């Protein structure tokens, strides 16, 4: 202190000593307080019967349980993901099942519809049902109109008969025994006769490709037949064969240009 005072002339040694002693006393009091607190804490620890080995064991057990819990949480996440996947699959199966139920309902409706159609076919359109009505009502009428037209063809036959089973007899001969040209005449007369029976006042008819699949000789015979038809006032014939122009009053030529059909001359 004295050496310290020599360096600082203005410092009072006694005051400095008093200040230091005061500080030491305060620190001693704090130290005593801390020691007393330590003693109290140690007493409390002793009263708790603290066992360090048991404490360490609890720490080890806690870590083991914590690790096990983390593993279980991981398994829970994995199972949850798997469960979500299964739920999606289940929903898809439910949707398919609903579709099958709807199809089953549709199947039942179709089966009922088919049953009704069969019933109609068997009881209405059977040979002895509506077909019999048609035969009784329209075959005589079709046969009359067919013979009126057939007579205009000037062929060596006088009568076409339509039997109840729809077989065609020409002067007691099956139609298949006639020549090719004669069969064409019978077929055309029959079609025109049916058209007149359906339409009471038939003034016009359209024939689409009547010469299709016919050879040149049969097409020529068909030309003569067209020329002899007087019962129907107008006949429109659509054909790719130019021979029909010989018996036509008016001719319309149509040509394909690109995607359009264009009238080139008439």
KACORUR-V440918 format. One record per residue. N is the residue number from 1. RES is the residue in three letters. PSI is psi in whole degrees, -180 to 180 (* if undefined). OMEGA is omega in whole degrees, 0 to 359 (none if undefined). NEAR is the number of other ideal C-beta (glycine too) atoms within 12 Angstrom. Layout:
# KACORUR-V440918
N&RES&PSI&OMEGA&NEAR + N&RES&PSI&OMEGA&NEAR
This chain:
# KACORUR-V440918
1&UNK&-41&182&18 + 2&UNK&-41&177&12 + 3&UNK&-40&179&9 + 4&UNK&-39&181&14 + 5&UNK&-34&179&16 + 6&UNK&-35&180&11 + 7&UNK&-24&181&10 + 8&UNK&95&185&14 + 9&UNK&-28&186&9 + 10&UNK&-4&184&10 + 11&UNK&135&178&17 + 12&UNK&122&184&14 + 13&UNK&-43&182&18 + 14&UNK&-44&180&13 + 15&UNK&-40&181&15 + 16&UNK&-44&179&18 + 17&UNK&-44&180&17 + 18&UNK&-41&181&14 + 19&UNK&-43&181&16 + 20&UNK&-44&179&16 + 21&UNK&-38&179&15 + 22&UNK&-43&179&14 + 23&UNK&-41&179&14 + 24&UNK&-42&179&14 + 25&UNK&-43&180&14 + 26&UNK&-43&181&14 + 27&UNK&-38&178&14 + 28&UNK&-42&178&14 + 29&UNK&-44&180&14 + 30&UNK&-41&180&14 + 31&UNK&-44&178&14 + 32&UNK&-41&179&14 + 33&UNK&-44&180&14 + 34&UNK&-41&179&14 + 35&UNK&-43&178&14 + 36&UNK&-42&179&14 + 37&UNK&-39&179&14 + 38&UNK&-45&179&14 + 39&UNK&-43&180&14 + 40&UNK&-42&182&14 + 41&UNK&-43&179&15 + 42&UNK&-38&177&14 + 43&UNK&-42&180&13 + 44&UNK&-40&179&13 + 45&UNK&-44&178&15 + 46&UNK&-39&181&12 + 47&UNK&-25&179&10 + 48&UNK&-3&182&12 + 49&UNK&44&182&10 + 50&UNK&131&178&16 + 51&UNK&113&184&12 + 52&UNK&-41&179&11 + 53&UNK&-43&179&10 + 54&UNK&-39&178&13 + 55&UNK&-46&180&15 + 56&UNK&-38&177&13 + 57&UNK&-43&178&13 + 58&UNK&-39&178&15 + 59&UNK&-44&179&14 + 60&UNK&-44&179&14 + 61&UNK&-41&180&14 + 62&UNK&-45&180&14 + 63&UNK&-41&179&14 + 64&UNK&-48&180&14 + 65&UNK&-41&179&14 + 66&UNK&-44&178&14 + 67&UNK&-41&179&14 + 68&UNK&-40&179&14 + 69&UNK&-41&178&14 + 70&UNK&-40&177&14 + 71&UNK&-42&179&14 + 72&UNK&-41&178&14 + 73&UNK&-40&177&14 + 74&UNK&-41&178&14 + 75&UNK&-38&179&15 + 76&UNK&-43&179&14 + 77&UNK&-44&180&14 + 78&UNK&-44&179&14 + 79&UNK&-39&179&14 + 80&UNK&-43&178&14 + 81&UNK&-44&179&14 + 82&UNK&-40&179&14 + 83&UNK&-41&178&15 + 84&UNK&-41&178&14 + 85&UNK&-43&179&14 + 86&UNK&-36&179&14 + 87&UNK&-39&177&14 + 88&UNK&-43&177&14 + 89&UNK&-41&179&14 + 90&UNK&-41&180&14 + 91&UNK&-39&177&14 + 92&UNK&-40&179&14 + 93&UNK&-38&178&14 + 94&UNK&-42&179&14 + 95&UNK&-43&178&14 + 96&UNK&-40&179&14 + 97&UNK&-40&177&14 + 98&UNK&-40&177&14 + 99&UNK&-41&179&14 + 100&UNK&-38&177&14 + 101&UNK&-43&179&14 + 102&UNK&-41&178&14 + 103&UNK&-35&178&14 + 104&UNK&-41&177&14 + 105&UNK&-43&179&14 + 106&UNK&-38&178&14 + 107&UNK&-43&179&14 + 108&UNK&-41&179&14 + 109&UNK&-41&179&14 + 110&UNK&-39&178&14 + 111&UNK&-41&177&14 + 112&UNK&-41&180&14 + 113&UNK&-43&179&14 + 114&UNK&-40&178&14 + 115&UNK&-44&179&14 + 116&UNK&-40&179&15 + 117&UNK&-43&178&15 + 118&UNK&-41&179&15 + 119&UNK&-42&178&15 + 120&UNK&-43&181&15 + 121&UNK&-41&184&16 + 122&UNK&-36&186&16 + 123&UNK&-20&181&16 + 124&UNK&-50&185&18 + 125&UNK&13&176&17 + 126&UNK&171&182&16 + 127&UNK&-33&181&17 + 128&UNK&9&179&15 + 129&UNK&-119&183&17 + 130&UNK&-31&178&18 + 131&UNK&-39&178&21 + 132&UNK&-40&177&18 + 133&UNK&-44&179&15 + 134&UNK&-43&180&24 + 135&UNK&-46&183&21 + 136&UNK&-34&186&15 + 137&UNK&-43&192&15 + 138&UNK&-26&181&24 + 139&UNK&-46&177&28 + 140&UNK&-40&181&19 + 141&UNK&-46&179&23 + 142&UNK&-42&181&31 + 143&UNK&-40&180&30 + 144&UNK&-48&180&23 + 145&UNK&-38&180&31 + 146&UNK&-43&181&38 + 147&UNK&-35&176&31 + 148&UNK&-44&180&24 + 149&UNK&-39&183&37 + 150&UNK&-34&180&40 + 151&UNK&-28&180&24 + 152&UNK&-15&183&24 + 153&UNK&-11&177&35 + 154&UNK&46&176&18 + 155&UNK&161&184&28 + 156&UNK&43&177&16 + 157&UNK&151&186&27 + 158&UNK&-21&189&15 + 159&UNK&135&173&22 + 160&UNK&130&179&39 + 161&UNK&132&175&28 + 162&UNK&114&183&31 + 163&UNK&169&183&17 + 164&UNK&-28&177&18 + 165&UNK&11&176&13 + 166&UNK&11&171&19 + 167&UNK&147&182&16 + 168&UNK&126&178&34 + 169&UNK&131&179&24 + 170&UNK&110&183&33 + 171&UNK&50&178&20 + 172&UNK&8&180&14 + 173&UNK&136&174&21 + 174&UNK&141&186&17 + 175&UNK&-28&182&29 + 176&UNK&-13&179&15 + 177&UNK&-9&180&16 + 178&UNK&166&177&24 + 179&UNK&169&182&19 + 180&UNK&-44&180&22 + 181&UNK&-38&179&25 + 182&UNK&-38&176&31 + 183&UNK&-38&177&27 + 184&UNK&-42&180&33 + 185&UNK&-45&179&38 + 186&UNK&-44&181&38 + 187&UNK&-44&180&31 + 188&UNK&-43&179&39 + 189&UNK&-41&180&41 + 190&UNK&-43&180&31 + 191&UNK&-43&179&30 + 192&UNK&-35&177&37 + 193&UNK&-41&177&36 + 194&UNK&-42&180&26 + 195&UNK&-42&180&27 + 196&UNK&-33&178&29 + 197&UNK&-36&180&26 + 198&UNK&-40&181&18 + 199&UNK&116&186&16 + 200&UNK&-38&184&10 + 201&UNK&72&185&12 + 202&UNK&114&179&24 + 203&UNK&-19&186&15 + 204&UNK&144&176&17 + 205&UNK&147&179&27 + 206&UNK&125&178&18 + 207&UNK&120&182&25 + 208&UNK&112&178&14 + 209&UNK&55&179&16 + 210&UNK&-18&181&31 + 211&UNK&6&180&30 + 212&UNK&139&178&17 + 213&UNK&12&177&14 + 214&UNK&142&176&26 + 215&UNK&176&186&16 + 216&UNK&-41&181&15 + 217&UNK&-43&181&16 + 218&UNK&-32&176&26 + 219&UNK&-39&179&30 + 220&UNK&-41&178&22 + 221&UNK&-36&179&29 + 222&UNK&-31&177&40 + 223&UNK&-44&179&31 + 224&UNK&-37&179&25 + 225&UNK&-46&178&38 + 226&UNK&-40&182&35 + 227&UNK&-23&183&21 + 228&UNK&-7&183&23 + 229&UNK&121&179&33 + 230&UNK&-17&185&17 + 231&UNK&-35&182&28 + 232&UNK&125&188&29 + 233&UNK&-33&181&13 + 234&UNK&131&177&17 + 235&UNK&121&175&33 + 236&UNK&124&182&21 + 237&UNK&125&176&36 + 238&UNK&121&185&21 + 239&UNK&156&173&29 + 240&UNK&-1&182&20 + 241&UNK&128&184&24 + 242&UNK&-15&182&16 + 243&UNK&-29&183&25 + 244&UNK&-18&179&30 + 245&UNK&-22&183&20 + 246&UNK&-29&181&18 + 247&UNK&9&183&24 + 248&UNK&141&173&22 + 249&UNK&-33&178&16 + 250&UNK&141&183&14 + 251&UNK&131&175&19 + 252&UNK&119&179&19 + 253&UNK&131&180&18 + 254&UNK&131&183&16 + 255&UNK&142&178&14 + 256&UNK&118&177&12 + 257&UNK&107&184&10 + 258&UNK&-125&178&7 + 259&UNK&0&185&6 + 260&UNK&148&172&10 + 261&UNK&122&189&13 + 262&UNK&135&175&14 + 263&UNK&118&183&13 + 264&UNK&-37&176&13 + 265&UNK&163&179&10 + 266&UNK&*&none&13
